[in-house]
């Protein structure tokens, strides 16, 4: 799985598109291997001190992993959370706060 995500991330760097909004973006990438084709799709945007991102990776056998996350910063304090959903429907949510 780690190798798949690395290949997918590298492929995503080669295929970058910018959405109409100046603070929004989208990325698509494909990785071609001996097991088949993997696809990566991500979107994100920033507005009013909050940035969010959604990403989905689909492997050659149709299994999908998705991640949604956001970060908000105000007054020197940033709070973020992300939720990852695995191919079998299990989820993991992480939250953190950082201040300076």
C-alpha positions as CSV (number, residue, x, y, z in Angstrom):
1,X,0.0,0.0,0.0
2,X,2.9,2.4,0.8
3,X,4.4,1.8,-2.6
4,X,1.0,2.4,-4.2
5,X,0.6,5.8,-2.4
6,X,4.2,6.8,-3.3
7,X,3.6,6.0,-7.0
8,X,0.3,7.8,-6.9
9,X,1.7,10.9,-5.3
10,X,4.5,11.1,-7.9
11,X,2.0,10.7,-10.7
12,X,-0.2,13.4,-9.2
13,X,2.7,15.9,-9.4
14,X,2.7,15.5,-13.2
15,X,-1.0,16.3,-13.7
16,X,-2.1,19.5,-12.0
17,X,-5.1,21.5,-12.8
18,X,-6.3,24.8,-11.3
19,X,-9.9,25.5,-10.7
20,X,-11.7,28.7,-11.6
21,X,-11.4,30.1,-8.1
22,X,-7.9,31.5,-7.4
23,X,-7.9,29.8,-3.9
24,X,-9.1,26.4,-5.1
25,X,-7.2,23.6,-6.8
26,X,-7.6,20.1,-8.2
27,X,-5.1,17.3,-9.0
28,X,-5.4,14.1,-10.8
29,X,-2.8,11.5,-11.3
30,X,-2.4,8.0,-12.6
31,X,0.1,5.3,-11.8
32,X,0.6,2.4,-14.3
33,X,2.1,-0.8,-12.9
34,X,2.1,-4.5,-13.6
35,X,-1.1,-5.0,-11.5
36,X,-3.0,-2.3,-13.4
37,X,-3.8,1.4,-13.2
38,X,-4.2,3.4,-10.0
39,X,-5.9,6.8,-9.9
40,X,-5.5,9.7,-7.5
41,X,-7.9,12.7,-7.3
42,X,-7.7,15.6,-4.9
43,X,-9.4,19.0,-4.5
44,X,-8.8,21.8,-2.0
45,X,-9.5,25.4,-1.3
46,X,-8.7,28.2,1.2
47,X,-10.9,31.0,2.3
48,X,-11.1,33.2,5.4
49,X,-8.3,31.5,7.3
50,X,-9.6,27.9,6.6
51,X,-8.1,25.5,4.1
52,X,-9.7,22.2,3.3
53,X,-8.7,19.2,1.2
54,X,-10.4,16.0,-0.1
55,X,-8.4,13.2,-1.7
56,X,-9.3,9.8,-3.1
57,X,-7.0,7.0,-4.3
58,X,-8.3,4.0,-6.2
59,X,-6.1,1.0,-6.7
60,X,-6.1,-1.4,-9.7
61,X,-8.5,-3.7,-8.0
62,X,-11.1,-0.9,-7.3
63,X,-10.3,-0.5,-3.7
64,X,-10.6,3.1,-2.6
65,X,-9.0,5.1,0.3
66,X,-10.3,8.6,0.9
67,X,-9.2,11.5,3.2
68,X,-10.9,14.7,4.1
69,X,-9.3,17.4,6.2
70,X,-9.3,21.0,7.1
71,X,-7.1,23.5,9.0
72,X,-8.3,26.9,10.5
73,X,-6.0,29.5,11.9
74,X,-6.8,32.6,13.9
75,X,-4.9,34.6,16.5
76,X,-1.8,32.4,16.3
77,X,-3.8,29.2,17.0
78,X,-4.3,26.6,14.2
79,X,-6.7,23.8,14.6
80,X,-6.9,20.9,12.2
81,X,-8.7,17.6,11.7
82,X,-8.7,14.8,9.1
83,X,-10.7,11.7,8.5
84,X,-9.4,8.8,6.6
85,X,-11.7,6.0,5.3
86,X,-10.2,2.7,4.2
87,X,-11.3,0.3,1.5
88,X,-13.4,-1.7,3.9
89,X,-15.2,1.3,5.4
90,X,-13.2,1.7,8.6
91,X,-12.5,5.3,9.5
92,X,-9.8,7.1,11.6
93,X,-10.2,10.7,12.7
94,X,-7.3,12.8,13.9
95,X,-7.4,16.3,15.5
96,X,-4.7,18.7,16.6
97,X,-4.2,22.3,17.8
98,X,-1.0,24.2,17.5
99,X,-0.3,27.6,19.0
100,X,2.7,29.9,19.0
